[in-house]
Amino acid sequence: MLLWINGPFGGGKTQTAHEIQRRLPGSVICDPEHAGFGLRRMLPPELRGDFQDLASWRQGVVEVLGLALAKHEGVVIAPMTVTEPDAFAETVGRLRELGHDVRHFTLLAERETVLRRLRERGFGHLLQYVTGKTGENAGLRRESWAVRQLDHCLERLREPEFAEHLWTDHTTVPKTADRIAVLAGLTLRPNTEGPLRTRLRQAGVGVRHIRFD
């Protein structure tokens, strides 16, 4: 089974994917963004655009995820924002056409909720808990590309073709993971972490996934 977790940039995809992987034995995260950034780095700077426009990315994602699904015994988790119908059809749709069990979920939240999460993630998230300061302006400057894409993402991802929709404004990452598991017919290990440990672990996940491209 493939769990494809969609949503706007800063919407909680990566944190949710890691929460599921932590509590679902045998599961593995295969992040399509890694392939995209690798392809992007191959190009001269003036030619670097949205890697999802590259046919090689779409085809490569299908090939690699298909291989993982065929050879790995556990659940495969792919956290990846896809908002364009063609890209969605050529990745999620194509994997389904090939006979794979693909469960697609879109994490949604109000605009202000996503902006707050963008301020907090990565170094900003870590500093918030260490110093008690939010660093709002610095966080949003670092996430300027994600902010520019936000309105488009939220508008497109509300469309029926991107269901199943899960609203996350008033819930936690562990509870969102629980909801996905129920809808996919999976059983997660109980979440026994305390609030402090959860925040520190999520800050670590955020730092490891900071992009400098």
N, C-alpha and C positions, 0 to 999 in steps of 0.2 A: 504494500500500500504506500502511496505517496500522499503526504500532506503538503499541499502547496498553500503557503500562508501569504496572502496578498495584503495590500494596504498602502496608505500614503507613506512617504519617507518620514520617519519619526513616529510612525503609528504603532510601534510595538511589535513588529514582525519578528525581529531577531531575538528580542527578549522572550517572546512567547515560544519561539522555536527551541531556544535553549532550555526553557522551563520544561517543555514536553520531553526533550531528549534526556534531561536530568532524571525524569521520573518515569520514563518508559524504557525498560530494559531491552537492549538489542537495537534500539533506534539509532539513527545516524543523521547528521545534518549535511546536506549537499547544497551549497550555496551557489546558485547560478551567477551571482554577481562576480564571483572570483574569475569565471571565464570571461565575463564582459570586460573587467578591468585589465585582464591580461591582453585581450585583443586590442583594447584602447591604447595600451602602452606601446604596442607594436607600431602604431602610426606616428608620423611626424605631428608635433603639437598642433599645427594649423589644420590638420585633418581629423582631429579628435572631436567627435560629436557623441551622440547618444548611441552606445554600443548595441542597444536593442534594434537599431535600424540595420544592423549587419546580419545578413542571412547566415553567416558562419556562426554567429552567437545563437540564433534560434535553432539551427540544426545541431550545433554542438550540445546545447542544453538537452535536447531530445535524446541524442545519442548517449550522453553521459548518464543522465537520469535513468534512461532505459536500461543501461548496463547495470547500474546500481540496483534497480528494481529486480532485474533478472537474477543477479548473483548474490545480493545481500538478503539474508533471511529476515531481517527486521524491517521496521517501518522506516521509510526515507522521508526526511523533512526538508522542504525547500522554501526558505523565506525570500520572497522576491516580489517587488512591485512591478506589475504589468498593467498598464491602463489602456493600451491601444488594441482594438479588436483583432487586427491582423497578427500582432505579436502573441496575443492570447491564444488565437486559433492555432498558430504554428508551434506553440509550446504545450500548454495545458491540453488544448484540443487534440493535437497530434499524438500526445502520449495516450490519451483515451482511445483514439482511433487504433492505436497499436495494441490495445487490449489491456493496458495497465489500469489498476484500480487507483484512480486519482480523486482525492477529496480536496476540493478547493474552498478556502475560506478567506473572506476579506474583512480585515479589522478596520472599523471606521470609528471616527470620533469627531466632535465639533472642532472647528478651526482653532479656537483658543486652546483647546486641550492639546492638539498636536503641536502648536507653537510652544507651549510650556514644556512638552517632552523634548522638543528640539533644543530648547535652552539647557535642559538638564543632562542630556545624554553625553557620553564620552567624558572628556576632561571636566566639562562643566558639571556633570553628574557627580563625579568623584569629589571635586572641590566643594560642592554644595554640602556634602556630608562631613567633610573634613574641617571646613572653615565656617560653615553655616551661612555662606554667601551664595547667592544664586548666579551671579555673573551673567545676567540676562543679555545685555548688549553684546558681550563677547561671544556668548553661545550662539546667538542668532547671526552674527557676522560669519562665524565659522560654518554655519548651516545655510548660507545665503542661497545656494543652488536649490536645496530642499524647500526653502520658503517660497522661492519663485515657482516651484512646481506644485505647491500645495493646493491651490484653488482648482487647478486642472485635475489633479489626482482625486480630490474629494468629489468633484462633479462627475467624473467618468466612473469612478468605482461604485457610485450609488446605483448604476444601471443594473437591471436584472441579470444580465449575462455574467456579472461578477459575483453573484451569490455563491455561497451562503454568506450573508452579511452578519457580522457580530459587532455591536456597538460597545465601546470599551471606556467611555467617559467616566463611568461610575463603578468600575470594577478593577480588580488587580490583575497582574500578569498571571499568577497561579490560578485564579478563578477563570480567566480566559482560556488557559490551557485545559482546565477541567471541562469547560464547555465544549471545546473542540474535540476532546477525547470522547465525550458522551455522544456527540453527533457522528463521530467516526466509528463508534462501537469499540473503543479502546479503553483499557483500564490503566490508569496511572497509579504509581505508588503514592501513598498519602504524602501531603506536603507537611513536613515536620519542622521546617525552618522557622526561626523567630524573625520578627520584623527587621532587626539590625542586620542579621546575617544575610537576609534576602536583599536588603539595599546594597550591602557591600558586594555581594556576588553580582548583582545587576550592574553596579558601577564598573566592575571588572569586565563584564561582557561588553559594556559600552566602550570602554577604553580599547579593548582588543579589536573592535570593529570601526574605529575611526578611519575615515578615508582621507588621503592626502592628495588624491588625483584632482 
